[in-house]
Amino acid sequence: MILQHVIEDMESVFSSHPESKDYSIALARYFDEASDEIEIRPISAISWDDEECFFIPEGAAKYYGLTETDYLAAQFLDEIKSTPAKISTYGVYAKVKTKELNNATVASLNSPLWATGFHQESKLLYFYYGEVR
């Protein structure tokens, strides 16, 4: 997904389910191919470089010198819409695993986002990464 698709997906959900503006925002992935269970990780920061945009899960923002935010969906949409225009064409990735190495550099495993979902009972809007279903 590119960032513009994330924006369009969120606006579509807001249009059909206005209450979703107050939902929490997260990353989601299936545990394995045979399971319908998903792991949910709240998104606490966003970042980008010269080519890609990153959604950073709770607990990892410190590795990138970012402040964690407890986003609600409308606030998150406002923030991603306020990024420079060229960022809207960037692919979006989840920072799945982040580790500080012995030499004080940070390594991460990034996984592309591939879909948007929401759950009314849990009041959650989320973005899938990992194995595409």
N, C-alpha and C positions, 0 to 999 in steps of 0.2 A: 504494500500500500504506500502511496505517497501521502504527504501531509494533507494535501487538498482533499483526498478521499476521506481521511479521518474527519476533517471539518464537515464535509458533505454528509457523511454518515451520522455525525452527532446532530447536525441541524435537522436531518430527517427524523431521527428519534425524537427530538424536542418538539417537532411539528405534530407528530402523531401521539406523543405522550408528554405533554408539557411538564408534568410532575417530575420527569426524569432530569430536569435541570438541577434538582437538588440531590441527585444520586451521587454516591461516591464513585470514584474513577479508578480503574485497575487494569492490570495485565492478566491474561488468563491463558492456560495451556492445558491440554489433556495429559493426564498422567502417563498413559501408554495407548497403543493402538487399539487394544481390546476393551478399554474402559471408557465410559461416558463421564467419569468423574473429572473435574477440572480443578487445577490449583489456581488460586486467586492471589495476586500480589498488588497491593495498592501502589499507584503511581505517586511519587513524591516530588519529581522534578523533571524538567525537559532540558535538552541541550542539543546542540548541533555543531557540525564542523563545516568544512567546505563542500561536502557532498551528501551528508546524511543527517537525519534528525533522530534523536534518541529519547525514548521514554524510560525514565529511571525509577526502578522500584524502591519502595520504602527501605531505608537502611543503607542505600548505596550513594546517596547524594554527596556525602562527606568526601568520598574518593575523588570527586570532581570539583570540589570547592563550592558546591551549591547548597543552598538552604532548602531543607525539606518543607513541603507545603502539604497540608491535608486538604486536597482539592475536592470541591464539589464540581459536578459536570459543567455547569454554566461558567464557573470561574476558569476551569481548565480550557474550555473552548475559547473564552476571551483571551487567555494567555497565548494559545497557539495561533490565534488569528492575529495577534499583535507582533508576531515574528516578522522579520523582513520578508517582503513578497517572494523573493527567489526561493525561500525555504519551502514554500508550498509545493514545489515540484520535487523535493527531496524524498527519498525512500525513508520510511520510519522503521526503526528497530527497537526492540526491547533489550536493555542491558541485562541479560539473563544472569550472568555470573560476573562478579567483580572481585578482584583480589589485589591487594597491595603486595608487590614483590619486595624482596630483600633490598634491592637498590632504590627503594622508595618510588618506583614507577608503578603505574596502575595498569593491569591487564583486564580485559573484559571479553566475554563471549556475547556476541550480539545476534539476535534472531529477528528476522523480518516479521512485521505484523501482516496478517492476512484476512482479518474479518473483524467486525464490530458486533457486539451483542449487548443485551441488557436483561436484567432480571428484576421484575417489579417487586416481588416479595422481599428480596434482599436489598432493594433500592441501590442497584449497582449497574453501572455502565462500564463495559470492559472491551479490551482489544485482544484478540487471539494472536498468539505467536507460537512458534514451534511447528510440530507436524501438522500439515494441512489436512483437513478432513473434507 
